[in-house]
Amino acid sequence: MSEQATSEQTTASTEQAPQSIVNRRQPYPEGFLATISQGWAERPEQLPPLREQAPFAAARRAAVSAAFPGKRLVIPAGPLKQRSNDTDYPFRVHSAFAHLTGWATESEPDSVLVFEPRGDAHDVTLHFRERADRTTSEFYSDATVGEFWIGPRPALPGVAGELGIATAHIDSFVSTDDDLVVDEDDELTRFVSELRLTKDEYEVAQMRLAVKVTSDGFDDIIRELPRIIEHPRGERLVEGVFHQRARSDGNWEGYDTIAASGPHACFLHWTRNDGAVLPGDLILIDAGAEVDSLYTADITRTLPVSGTFTPIQRRIYETVREAADAAFAVAKPGVRFRAVHEAAMEVIARRTAEWGLLPVTAQEALDADRGGQHRRYMVHGTSHHLGLDVHDCAQARREMYYDGTLEPGMVFTIEPGLYFQIDDVTVPEEYRGIGVRIEDDILMTEEGPVNLSADIPRTADEVEAWMARLRG
């Protein structure tokens, strides 16, 4: 990576006297300053067409406006975040900002969406830093925003045309003490989070796309298993193979990939991914591609590295699938969201009791006050909402989320699991070190639930056939 050459004299420009601009690494000589603004071809501005997501974003803004009459609202895109020294993490815009603007991967850091009250309605303006003219020093000397460093940046008229929203330079934005700001004002933060609980037509299409890219990523991993097995840190190769698909066909991963082989599969959020992938073990892969619109999938499959489940592995795997199918069966419009989890846990309690792993009966384990013994082997919940964030709508009220009802347009996961830690002496030795999770992405419709990831093999037999087919 080239060293940055951010000028310490930011007021200097090529229009000023021919003098060297001193920066922290090298001076700009007079000849450079005299010629850098010349010899460039014209860049004609052509207003782009309105994007397909623009009408949906406009409807969301209207809902926000109606909910906060007379209030000045500010939704920030968020800033760049430093990784080390002069290196930043890849910019990922705030989900509420993306949802209300339709601006996703192209969003500019430090932009703000402002709702200015006008009677009971609002004038809405998107403020951002427009690209600098090539006669300014920013163009060549600012490695954060200069086009010589990072490439072309958006212009105000173009963004306005694409998104169907008024735009203005960020310098014209002035904050006030009375502003309601997302992530600072509880009521506004909660409202924009709950607004995402049901997805519109555009969002559902993006979710389907994210699932498709993720499915292809799982295929890639299986094809690469021989190479993965040979490497001492095969989990890293799993992560890398999936990353290639997420970046080539999407934007990024929606969250850190979990590539947990052998006993690592018993750690729910194992993202270190530094272990070997050994034949005879299971590998739990929890991964989701985030597409350019920033909508993400969240899918888990547990694979036998050798291509075939052992009898004990199959028993555990099929129990988890049974729990997932039970959860799917109860998911209907009007049903409480928590009922999905309860259905899965009934299966987990019943099976672990049958295997002699519980000190009580399954019915006793399911007692809301005194039970929970089976939760030792599945401590996490079964479902969460999904969309722009992998754990979407996280600031929604409990009565709208966990205690809320399922409605058409909601997208959520079903992801039961069983995890028997390598040192858990409450289970037989042959169970220890086995972790299984199956996770699918579910769309609720008027007719009932639709498994968006159903094409990714789920049963033990299907998984074995899938692996055999892709590995030849």
Secondary structure, DSSP 8 states (H G I E B T S, - for coil): ------BS-TT-BTTS-S--EEBSS-EE-HHHHHHTTSS------------TTHHHHHHHHHHHHHHSTT--EEEE-----EEETTEE------HHHHHHH---TT--TT-EEEEEEETTEEEEEEEE-----TTBTHHHH-TTT-HHHH-----HHHHHHHHTSEEEEGGG----TT-EETTT-HHHHHHHHHTTSS--HHHHHHHHHHHHHHHHHHHHHHHTHHHHHHSTTHHHHHHHHHHHHHHHHSSEESS--EEEEGGGGGSTT-----S---TTSEEEEEE-EE-TTS-B--EEEEEETTSS--HHHHHHHHHHHHHHHHHHHH--TTSBTHHHHHHHHHHHHHHHHHTT--SS-HHHHT-TTT--GGGGG--S-S--B-SSSSSTTTTS-TTTTTTSB--TT-EEEE--EEEE-TT-TTS-GGGTTEEEE-BEEEEEETTEEEETTTTS--SHHHHHHHHHHHT-
